[in-house]
Amino acid sequence: MFASYRRILSLPGALAFTLYGLLARLAMSMSGVSVVAMVAERRGSYALAGAVSAAGLATVAVVMPLLGRLVDRYGQARVAVPATLTASVPLAGLLVCVRLGAPTWTLFVCWAAASTVPNVGGMVRARWTHLLRDDAAGRHLANSLEQALDELCFMTGPVLAVLLCGSLLPEAGLIGAGLLCASGMFLLASRRDTEPPLSGSGGTPDATAPGRTADAHPARSGAPARGRRGLWALLPVFLCTGVVFGALEVTTLACADAGGHRAWAGLLLGLVAAGSCVSGLAFGLLRPRRPARTRLLVGLAAMTGLLLPLPLAGSAGGSPALLALALFAAGSATAPTMISGMTLVQEAVPAHRLNQGMAAAVSAILIGISAGSALGGLVAGQGDPASGYLVLVGAAAAALLVAAAGLRVLRGAGPGTPDGRDLREPSVGAAR
């Protein structure tokens, strides 16, 4: 079943940069929970812990596209290493401030400054895009693998963070996350053989990278203006999808608590990620026969439909087993939708702005998660907690409508000839 994944992972350097990126992403999935657990334990306030975590999330949403632009211009190693070293200083400062009881404002400043690291998922995907620049089927497999690994980190990262904070000391989760992030970033930066070639702002080879030339893949031959229009059409879709993710987490926690099943909360959220992970791997094995924009619309429609049973399953009279089944089914539509969305970003954005484009997409998702968490918590707190699931359904439907309205822009921004007509995707055999 996984022979196709073994094929792309056997390419020179592919397994190494995938594993190194996985370390850094696992660290990032641990950091938010670790900060909340540490601040809540040391300061005795979950409200303060949540506010500090939100400050870091807002910083990531703003800084990540800027760092992505620097990565595109100067290369992954020349940006990721200094940024990681720089972020480690305020991270250590946060640990000291929490431990010594420093003023509250220092926690916000330190965590915001420590959240300025590049989008490692985007850097790994950029390596796949360059490595498989002549293999469209391989790029689809790689995107599916990366989305499945994201979900794996989402399942295991918070659990590992809570385990470290609870069994050792409140700061242990954040210390572990910092060490994993630094190790993953430095190891990834050391693999210069698979790093995408540098290009200047106009897409020409960078003189600072001797012997390396800009990517000449035909999917990047469109004008930058079309790429910008395509990205701007996609960002609202990612924003609405982020609202789904944020409201889903808060509402599920509220439903589990209201039903007297608080111990089930982590398992219920893990089932969402598990459903997404399984569907992502299965989706990668399917040879794409329709354009990515069509696959995105189908994925959003499926997501909307699979979210509809959640308000009933999560109602006060519902059973945890029924809610678990509904959450697993709802999660199964997440990965195919995100895979298609990220594929569209890779197709719409020119090669010399690829990291910036993917970072902008992730920032839109993070902003949506923040808004969804606030809105879902507000609605769930007004009465039946399951009513918060209505926010998910509405956000998914909004994402579908926005994507459908931007279909013409997405069609013009996709890969192909200068007039926007799609190029035929090569088969695996042709790529070989």
C-alpha positions in Angstrom: 0.0 0.0 0.0 2.8 2.4 0.9 5.1 1.5 -2.0 4.4 4.9 -3.6 5.5 6.7 -0.4 8.6 4.5 -0.3 9.4 5.6 -3.8 9.5 9.3 -3.1 11.2 8.8 0.3 14.0 6.8 -1.4 15.0 9.8 -3.4 18.4 11.3 -2.4 18.0 13.3 0.8 14.2 13.0 1.0 14.0 10.8 4.1 16.5 13.0 5.9 14.9 16.3 5.4 11.4 14.8 6.1 12.6 13.5 9.5 14.4 16.7 10.4 11.4 18.7 9.5 9.2 16.4 11.6 11.3 17.1 14.7 10.8 20.8 14.4 7.1 20.5 13.7 6.6 18.2 16.7 8.3 20.9 18.8 5.9 23.6 17.4 2.9 21.4 18.2 4.2 21.1 21.8 5.0 24.7 22.4 1.5 26.2 22.8 0.3 23.5 25.3 3.6 23.7 27.1 3.3 27.5 27.6 -0.3 27.2 28.9 0.6 24.4 31.3 3.7 26.2 32.6 2.1 29.6 33.1 -1.1 28.1 34.6 0.9 26.1 37.1 3.4 28.8 38.1 1.0 31.7 38.1 -2.3 29.9 38.9 -4.3 31.5 36.1 -5.5 29.8 32.9 -6.8 33.2 31.7 -3.2 34.6 31.8 -1.8 31.4 30.3 -4.3 31.6 27.4 -3.5 35.3 26.8 0.3 34.6 26.7 -0.2 31.8 24.3 -2.4 34.0 22.1 0.3 36.7 22.0 2.7 34.2 20.6 0.1 33.0 18.0 -0.5 36.6 16.9 3.3 37.1 16.5 3.6 34.0 14.4 0.8 35.1 12.1 2.5 38.4 11.5 6.1 37.4 11.3 5.9 34.1 9.5 5.2 35.6 6.0 8.1 38.1 6.5 10.4 35.2 7.3 9.1 33.3 4.4 10.1 36.1 2.1 13.6 36.2 3.6 13.9 32.4 3.1 12.9 32.8 -0.6 15.5 35.5 -1.1 18.5 34.3 1.0 17.9 30.5 1.4 16.7 28.3 4.1 19.9 27.8 6.0 20.9 31.5 6.0 17.5 32.4 7.6 16.5 29.4 9.7 19.7 29.1 11.7 20.0 32.8 12.8 16.2 33.0 13.4 16.3 29.9 15.6 19.3 31.1 17.6 17.7 34.5 18.0 14.4 33.0 19.2 16.2 30.9 21.8 17.2 33.9 23.8 13.7 35.2 24.7 12.6 31.5 25.1 15.3 31.2 27.9 14.2 34.5 29.2 10.6 33.3 29.5 11.6 30.3 31.5 13.6 32.5 33.9 10.8 35.1 34.2 8.2 32.4 35.0 10.5 30.7 37.5 11.5 33.9 39.3 8.0 35.5 39.3 8.9 38.4 37.0 6.2 41.0 36.1 3.4 39.7 34.0 4.2 41.9 31.0 7.6 40.1 30.6 5.9 36.9 29.8 4.1 38.5 26.9 7.2 40.1 25.6 9.4 37.0 25.9 6.9 34.6 24.3 6.1 36.9 21.5 9.8 37.3 20.7 10.4 33.6 21.0 7.7 32.9 18.4 9.7 34.3 15.5 10.8 31.1 13.8 10.3 30.2 10.1 7.5 28.0 8.8 9.3 24.6 8.8 6.4 22.9 7.1 6.7 25.3 4.2 10.4 24.8 3.9 10.0 21.0 3.7 7.3 21.4 1.2 9.5 23.7 -0.9 12.2 21.0 -0.9 9.6 18.5 -2.1 8.4 20.9 -4.8 12.0 21.4 -6.1 12.9 17.7 -5.8 9.8 16.6 -7.7 9.5 19.5 -10.0 9.0 17.2 -13.0 6.7 14.7 -11.3 3.2 16.0 -10.6 2.1 12.6 -9.2 5.1 12.6 -6.8 4.2 16.2 -5.6 0.7 15.0 -4.8 2.1 12.1 -2.8 4.5 14.4 -1.0 1.8 16.9 -0.1 -0.3 14.1 1.2 2.6 12.7 3.3 3.3 16.1 4.8 -0.3 16.7 5.7 -0.4 13.3 7.4 2.7 14.1 9.3 1.2 17.4 10.4 -1.8 15.5 11.8 0.6 13.0 13.5 2.3 15.9 15.3 -1.0 17.4 16.3 -1.9 14.1 17.9 1.4 13.4 19.7 2.8 16.8 20.4 0.3 18.0 23.1 0.3 14.6 24.7 4.1 14.6 25.0 4.0 18.2 26.3 1.5 17.4 29.0 3.5 14.3 30.0 6.7 16.2 30.4 5.1 19.1 32.3 3.2 16.8 34.6 5.9 14.1 35.3 9.0 16.3 35.5 8.4 20.1 36.1 6.2 22.7 34.6 9.0 24.1 32.4 10.0 20.7 31.0 7.5 20.7 28.1 8.8 24.1 26.8 12.4 23.0 27.3 11.9 19.9 25.3 10.1 21.8 22.6 13.0 24.2 22.3 15.6 21.5 22.1 13.5 19.6 19.4 13.0 22.8 17.4 16.6 23.8 17.4 17.8 20.3 16.6 15.3 19.9 13.7 16.0 23.4 12.3 19.8 23.0 12.4 19.7 19.4 10.9 17.3 20.6 8.2 19.6 23.6 7.4 22.6 21.3 7.2 21.1 19.4 4.2 22.2 21.9 1.5 21.9 19.2 -1.2 18.1 19.3 -1.2 17.7 23.0 -0.4 15.8 24.8 -3.3 18.0 27.1 -5.3 18.1 30.8 -4.5 16.4 33.3 -6.7 16.2 37.1 -6.5 13.0 39.1 -6.2 12.5 38.8 -10.0 13.0 35.1 -10.1 16.6 35.3 -11.5 19.4 33.3 -10.0 21.0 34.8 -7.0 24.6 35.7 -7.4 25.3 34.6 -3.8 24.6 31.0 -4.7 27.3 29.9 -7.0 26.5 26.9 -9.1 22.8 27.0 -8.3 20.2 28.1 -10.7 16.5 29.1 -10.3 13.8 26.5 -10.8 12.7 26.5 -14.3 9.7 24.3 -13.8 6.9 25.1 -16.2 4.4 25.3 -13.5 6.1 28.5 -12.4 6.1 30.2 -15.8 3.0 32.3 -15.1 3.2 36.0 -14.4 3.7 37.0 -10.8 0.5 39.1 -10.9 -1.6 35.9 -11.6 0.2 34.3 -8.7 -0.7 37.1 -6.3 -4.4 37.0 -7.5 -4.5 33.3 -6.9 -3.0 33.6 -3.4 -5.3 36.4 -2.4 -8.3 34.3 -3.6 -7.1 31.4 -1.4 -6.3 33.2 1.8 -10.0 33.8 2.8 -10.5 30.0 2.3 -7.7 29.2 4.6 -9.0 31.8 7.1 -12.5 30.2 7.2 -10.9 26.7 7.5 -8.9 28.0 10.5 -12.1 29.1 12.1 -13.3 25.4 11.8 -10.2 24.1 13.5 -10.3 26.7 16.4 -14.1 26.3 17.1 -13.8 22.5 16.9 -11.3 22.3 19.6 -13.0 24.6 22.1 -16.5 23.2 21.4 -15.3 19.6 21.8 -13.7 20.4 25.2 -16.9 22.2 26.3 -19.1 19.3 25.3 -16.9 16.7 27.0 -16.9 18.8 30.2 -20.6 19.4 30.2 -21.3 15.7 29.7 -19.0 14.7 32.6 -16.5 13.2 30.3 -13.6 15.6 30.7 -11.1 12.7 30.6 -12.3 11.9 27.1 -11.5 15.4 25.7 -7.9 14.5 24.6 -9.0 11.3 23.0 -11.9 13.0 21.2 -9.6 15.6 19.7 -7.0 12.9 18.8 -9.7 11.1 16.8 -10.2 14.2 14.6 -6.4 14.2 13.8 -6.5 10.4 13.4 -9.3 10.6 10.8 -7.4 13.3 9.0 -4.1 11.4 9.1 -5.6 8.2 7.7 -7.6 10.0 4.9 -4.5 12.0 4.0 -2.4 8.9 3.4 -5.2 7.3 1.5 -5.8 10.4 -0.6 -2.1 10.5 -1.6 -2.5 7.0 -3.1 -5.2 8.3 -5.5 -3.9 9.6 -8.8 -5.4 13.1 -9.2 -7.5 13.3 -12.3 -9.0 16.7 -11.8 -7.4 20.1 -11.2 -6.5 21.0 -7.6 -9.1 23.8 -7.5 -11.8 21.2 -8.3 -10.4 18.9 -5.6 -10.5 21.8 -3.1 -14.2 22.4 -3.8 -15.0 18.8 -3.4 -13.0 18.6 -0.2 -14.8 21.7 1.3 -18.2 20.3 0.3 -17.3 17.0 2.0 -16.1 18.8 5.1 -19.3 20.8 5.3 -21.4 17.7 5.0 -19.4 15.7 7.5 -19.6 18.5 10.1 -23.4 18.6 10.0 -24.0 15.6 12.4 -21.8 17.2 15.1 -24.4 19.5 16.8 -26.7 16.5 17.3 -23.9 14.1 18.3 -22.5 16.6 20.8 -25.8 17.6 22.5 -26.3 17.0 26.2 -28.1 13.7 25.6 -25.5 12.4 23.2 -23.1 9.7 24.1 -19.3 10.1 23.9 -19.1 7.1 21.5 -21.4 8.8 19.1 -19.5 12.1 19.3 -16.2 10.2 18.8 -17.5 8.6 15.6 -18.8 11.9 14.3 -15.5 13.6 15.1 -13.4 10.9 13.3 -15.7 11.2 10.3 -15.4 15.0 10.3 -11.6 14.8 10.5 -11.4 12.6 7.5 -12.3 15.5 5.2 -9.6 17.8 6.7 -6.5 16.4 5.1 -7.7 16.1 1.5 -9.0 19.7 1.7 -5.7 21.0 3.1 -3.6 19.0 0.6 -5.6 20.4 -2.3 -5.3 23.9 -0.8 -1.5 23.7 -0.4 -1.2 22.3 -3.9 -3.0 25.3 -5.2 -0.6 27.6 -3.3 2.4 25.8 -4.9 0.8 26.2 -8.3 -0.3 29.8 -8.0 2.9 31.3 -6.4 6.1 31.8 -8.4 9.0 29.7 -7.3 10.9 32.7 -5.9 8.0 33.4 -3.5 7.0 29.9 -2.6 8.0 30.0 1.1 6.3 33.4 1.5 3.1 32.1 -0.1 2.9 29.0 2.1 3.7 31.1 5.2 0.9 33.5 4.3 -1.5 30.5 4.0 -0.4 29.2 7.4 -0.8 32.7 8.9 -4.4 32.9 7.6 -5.1 29.5 9.2 -3.7 30.7 12.6 -5.7 33.9 12.5 -8.8 31.8 11.8 -8.0 29.4 14.6 -7.8 32.4 17.1 -11.1 33.8 15.8 -12.8 30.3 15.8 -11.6 29.6 19.3 -13.1 32.9 20.6 -16.4 32.6 18.6 -16.8 28.9 19.3 -16.3 29.4 23.1 -18.7 32.4 23.1 -21.5 30.4 21.4 -20.9 27.2 23.4 -21.0 29.2 26.6 -24.5 30.6 25.9 -26.4 27.4 26.4 -26.0 23.9 25.0 -22.2 23.6 24.4 -23.0 21.6 21.2 -24.3 24.8 19.7 -20.7 25.8 19.2 -20.5 23.2 16.4 -22.8 25.4 14.4 -19.9 27.8 14.1 -17.9 25.0 12.4 -20.7 24.3 9.9 -21.1 27.9 9.0 -17.3 28.5 8.6 -17.0 25.4 6.4 -19.9 26.6 4.2 -18.4 30.0 4.0 -15.1 28.5 2.9 -16.9 26.6 0.2 -18.7 29.7 -1.0 -15.6 31.8 -1.0 -13.7 29.1 -3.0 -16.5 28.8 -5.5 -16.6 32.5 -6.0 -12.9 32.6 -6.5 -12.9 29.7 -9.0 -12.3 32.0 -11.9 -9.3 33.6 -10.2 -7.9 30.2 -9.2 -8.3 28.9 -12.7 -6.2 31.8 -14.0 -3.6 31.5 -11.3 -2.9 27.8 -11.8 0.0 26.2 -13.6 0.0 26.2 -17.3 0.6 28.4 -20.2 0.6 32.2 -19.9 -3.1 32.4 -20.8 -3.9 30.1 -17.8 -4.7 26.8 -19.6 -3.7 23.8 -17.5 -0.7 21.7 -18.5 -1.2 18.0 -18.6 0.1 16.4 -15.4 2.8 13.8 -16.2 2.3 10.3 -15.0 4.7 8.6 -12.6 6.0 6.5 -15.4 6.6 9.5 -17.6 8.4 11.2 -14.7 10.7 8.2 -14.3 
